[in-house]
Amino acid sequence: MSGFKKFLMRGNVIDLAVAVVIGAAFTAIVNSFVKDLLTPLISAIGGLPDFSSLRFTIGRSNFLYGNFINAVVSFLMVAGVVYFLIIKPYNHLKERAVAREEAITRECPECLSEIPKAASRCAQCCAEVTPV
């Protein structure tokens, strides 16, 4: 039992649990944005907000391809929202942070560790370097 308790109390299990809860809450927000804002906007422009009535029949079987179209459109809208409102801004901020970090550090010519540009001696190998 102590091994199971150790497993549960490890940081990554708790982090994962928090991520799942936050992800579920975020899913509700994104789905609401798509359902309540984007879908009515598309229906105002295109005129057909719901494809679920589309079907064809072969023999006695009904093929409800409209529901599949609804699911694909919903997926594409959710993916677009996540990409343009989360991924793109996050990548932009990440690139800015990397550019800022690169601007204040450089590589030591002796040991190849990162040192401040204004440094005259490497903190890792104590080699003398010319300040930039």
C-alpha atoms as one frame of an Amber mdcrd trajectory, in Angstrom:
protein
   0.000   0.000   0.000   2.882   2.391   0.661   4.048   2.069  -2.959   0.614
   3.125  -4.190   0.618   6.077  -1.787   4.074   7.122  -3.073   2.817   6.857
  -6.653  -0.188   9.080  -5.923   1.845  11.661  -4.059   4.416  12.090  -6.825
   4.211  15.493  -8.425   3.521  14.335 -11.970   0.352  12.436 -10.999  -1.059
  15.486  -9.256  -0.028  17.707 -12.181  -1.779  15.332 -14.563  -4.957  15.377
 -12.477  -4.955  19.179 -12.441  -4.378  19.241 -16.206  -7.362  16.936 -16.795
  -9.645  19.114 -14.663  -8.460  22.321 -16.341  -8.797  20.649 -19.758 -12.391
  19.650 -19.044 -13.257  23.185 -17.961 -11.507  24.625 -21.007 -13.375  22.199
 -23.288 -16.657  23.607 -22.002 -15.491  27.148 -22.798 -14.349  26.294 -26.330
 -17.500  24.274 -27.087 -19.671  27.145 -25.847 -17.735  29.604 -28.025 -18.259
  27.417 -31.079 -21.902  26.567 -30.357 -23.088  29.976 -29.138 -20.994  32.362
 -31.256 -19.447  30.742 -34.320 -22.298  28.446 -35.383 -24.933  31.244 -35.362
 -22.501  33.457 -37.287 -22.065  30.763 -39.923 -25.820  30.225 -40.107 -26.359
  33.989 -40.543 -23.939  33.971 -43.473 -24.688  30.553 -44.982 -28.321  30.097
 -43.985 -28.115  26.453 -42.819 -26.986  26.125 -39.165 -27.768  22.419 -38.772
 -27.068  19.620 -41.237 -28.616  16.831 -39.148 -31.705  16.599 -41.371 -29.583
  15.560 -44.380 -29.917  11.838 -45.108 -30.287   9.321 -47.872 -32.043   5.971
 -47.889 -31.019   2.688 -49.472 -33.626   0.016 -49.014 -34.786   0.271 -45.410
 -31.548   1.837 -44.124 -31.257   5.575 -43.425 -27.816   7.091 -43.700 -27.666
  10.243 -41.567 -24.681  11.866 -43.217 -25.834  15.268 -41.951 -24.819  14.351
 -38.388 -21.364  13.442 -39.665 -21.117  16.813 -41.445 -22.152  18.539 -38.191
 -19.422  16.686 -36.296 -16.760  17.549 -38.898 -17.761  21.231 -38.986 -17.801
  21.377 -35.185 -14.366  19.729 -34.988 -12.918  22.148 -37.543 -14.326  25.138
 -35.686 -13.002  23.906 -32.323  -9.590  23.176 -33.857  -9.538  26.657 -35.425
 -10.440  28.328 -32.140  -7.765  26.418 -30.240  -5.142  27.130 -32.907  -5.821
  30.835 -33.418  -6.643  31.780 -29.816  -4.155  29.578 -27.941  -1.426  27.968
 -30.063  -0.523  30.954 -32.246  -0.324  33.514 -29.408   1.600  31.038 -27.214
   4.127  30.325 -29.984   4.535  34.061 -30.598   5.229  34.728 -26.901   7.623
  31.775 -26.781   9.576  33.061 -29.813   9.822  36.518 -28.242  11.159  35.026
 -25.013  13.779  32.984 -26.887  14.839  36.046 -28.904  15.163  38.080 -25.699
  17.200  35.298 -24.061  19.504  35.033 -27.067  20.069  38.783 -26.961  21.511
  38.731 -23.430  23.623  35.559 -23.560  26.300  34.044 -25.752  28.304  30.852
 -25.927  31.657  30.439 -24.187  34.283  29.597 -26.853  36.034  27.136 -24.504
  33.281  25.048 -22.863  30.267  26.105 -24.990  28.131  27.002 -21.943  25.778
  30.006 -21.950  27.308  33.156 -20.435  26.123  36.781 -20.279  27.308  38.911
 -23.187  28.996  41.384 -20.832  30.968  38.667 -19.002  34.753  38.765 -19.106
  35.183  35.279 -17.579  33.135  32.089 -17.988  31.455  30.916 -14.767  31.746
  27.250 -15.805  35.348  26.896 -16.976  36.869  30.215 -15.775  38.223  30.968
 -19.254  38.796  34.651 -20.031  36.487  35.907 -22.791  36.194  39.273 -24.477
  33.027  41.139 -23.397  30.622  41.935 -26.221
